[in-house]
Amino acid sequence: MTQTNVSQQEVRRERNIFVTNAANVLSEKLAKGAEKTEVQYLIDDRQGSDRFALRLYTIQKNGHTPLDQHQYEHQVYILKGEGLLRESKDTDSPLKRLKPGDSIFIPSNAVHQFSNVRDEPLVFLCVKGNPQLYTHEAPTGTPDETEQNYC
């Protein structure tokens, strides 16, 4: 059977295992709404992952991710530093303190924002479901930059 006769799903199963090291992945400034925050896209659709993305975030002192609310859920694991998690658009709502070893689950459509007020950078891993998991459409092409730059 030639590649042209194989379904897209079968081609995906034939992809190779991908291994990288964070030291070899470029760091990019996070999109609008963020301050002093960089992200490394460790694994995503560019390496053949159709369902999930693994990203490494670094937030410097007085930095933050955008105040986000989006369809996909994600999980965060704090590696280093201490931070704060906002869970509401209300600026007077209490913030949750975060420290190394904390795991955070953010359900679909939950308001959230990570920030760092300490001298040491806040570093965390984030696994997110790709947008096509939340639609009934088959994946097509590369998600646009705005989809990748969410936290």
Buried (B, 14 or more C-beta within 10 A) or exposed (E): EEEEEEEEEEEEEEEEEEEEEEEEBEEBEBBEBBBBBBBBBBBBBEBBBBEBBBBBBBBBEEBBBBBBBBEBBBBBBBBEBBBBBBBBEEEEEEBEEBEEEBEBEBEEEBBBBBBBBBEEBBBBBBBBBBBBBEEEEEBEEEBEEEBBBBB
